[in-house]
Amino acid sequence: MQCPACHNEVSPQSAFCSQCGAPLASGGAASAGFPPPPNYTNAPPAYSTVPPAYAAGSPPATGAGLSENGAAAIAYLTIIPAIIFLVLEPYNKMPLVRFHSWQSIGLGVMAFLIQMVVTIMEIAVHFIPGIVFLFGLVHLAIGVGIFLVWLFIILKAAKGEWYKLPVIGDFAEKQARG
């Protein structure tokens, strides 16, 4: 039996041509109501060559995961990823990730303490008229400053730099190296 599309010789039991994939008029399996088994080994001629843009890339590395710079930057998102990176096995061995994780924890603690001290001062002098608005501006200025430092340090970590914050950086470096 010949395929009507490519004129290749096919077996009489086939429902589709094994060369071009065209359906055959009288196929044994197709006429019995069963779908033909997929033929994964032979691609139709039109699809036999993959365009260069769609060629498969190289397989991922065996140690797939976050890069050291990526993990160091993610450590600053909150304290939670920093703690996770200090506990998980591949990341707690990387000095850059350990340093930025400890510095992230230190930055979070210092930001909390600074805001707490300002809030306690605000409560202590709340009886002075208009002081609430002044402390509102102080809280806003501290929040914006911490946010800008946070963005700056994330960018430094993403580049793989060991940028140390003034007080927190020394503590973080001791913890990362020791």
N, C-alpha and C positions, 0 to 999 in steps of 0.2 A: 504494500500500500504506500502511496506517495502523499506527502504533505501538499495541500493545495497552495500554500503560500511560498514555500522555499523549494518544493519538489524534492525533498530529501526522503529517503526510504525510511519508513517507520513500521513498527509492528502493528498487526491488526487489533491487538488488545488496547492500544494506547488511545487515550482520549485527546491528548495534546501532543504536538510535535516536540520531540526531545531537542531539536536543533533551534527552532525559532519560537516555540511556545504557542503556536497558533492552534486553535481548537480544530479537531478533526470531525468530519461529518458523522462517521460511524465509529464511535469509540466504545470499546467494551465496558470500561468502568464508568464512563460518563452516561452511557445509555442505560445502565443498570440503576442509576440514581445516586451513585456514590461519587463524591468529588475525587478528582485524581490526586494521587499522592504528590506532594511538592517535590520538585526536582531542584535541589539547592546546588547541585554541582554544575549544571549547565545554565549559563545566563543567555538570554536571547542576544543575537548579534548586535542589535542596536544598543544594548546596555553592557556589552562586554568590556568596553574601556571606560574607566572612570575619569571624568574631567579632572584636570589638575587642581582646581579649586576645591574639589570635594574629596581629594585623596586623604586617606586616613593618616593622622599624625603619628608621631612616635608614641609608644605605649608609656603610661605614667611610670614614674620611678617606683621602685619597690618600697621605698620609705615615704610614700605619699603622705602629705599632711601640710600643715602650715609652714611657711618658710620662717626662718629665725626672725627676720625683720617684721614679717606680718604678725607673728605671735607677740613680739615686743610691742607693736602698736596696739594690738587688740587688748593687751593687758591694761591699757588706760581707759577702756570703755566704762568699766565700773570696777569695784573691788573684786567682784565675783570671778571674772576671767583671770585676774592677777593671782587669786588664790588657787584657781584650777591649774594654772600654768606652774605654780610652785609645787603642786602635788603630782601632776601627770608625768609619766616617765620620760618621754623624749624631751620635753620642754624644761624640766627641772635640772637637766644636765647642761643646758645652754647658758653660758654666763650672761649674754646680752638679755635674754628673756628673763632670767632671774633678777638682773639689775633693774630692768624696767618694771617688773612685777612688784618688787619691793618699793621702788620709787612711786609707783601708782598707789600702793597702799599708804605710803607716807603722805602723799599729796592729798588723798582722801581724808586721812585723819587730821592733817593740818588744816584743811579747809573747814572741816567740821568744828575743830577747836576754835578757829578764828571767828567763825559765825556765832559760836556759843558764847565766847567772851563778849562780843559786841551785843548780843541779845541780853546778857546779864547786865551789862552797863546800861542798856536801854531800860531795863526793868528798874534798875537802881535810881535812875533820874527821870522816871516817867511823869512825875508831878510837875515838871517844868513845862509851861505852855510852848507848843510848837516843836518840842524835842522829838516827837514821834516822826515828824516829817524829815528832820535832819538824820535820824537813825535809819529811816527808810532809804535815803540817798546813800548812806554809808553801806548798808547791806547791798544795795544795787551796785555800787562801785566795787565792793569786794567780790561780788558774784561775777561781774564782768571781767575783773582782773584774773580771777581763778579760771574762768572759761578760756581766756586768751592764753594763759600759761598752759592749760590743758591741751588746747589745739596745737600750740607750738611744740610741746613735748611729744605729742602723737606724731607730728611730722618728723621730728628728729629720730624717733624710734623707728619709723617706717623706712628711714634712710640708713638705719643701722648704726647710728651715732650713739656714743655713750655720753650724752649731755646730762650733766649733774645739776640739779636744782641746788640753791645755796645751802640749806641745812639738811634737807632730806637726802640729797645725793650722796653725801659721805656715809650716812647710815646704810643706804641702799647698796653702795659699793662694797662696804664691809660684809653685808649679808650675802651678796652675790658671789664674792670671791672666797668667802670663808665657809 
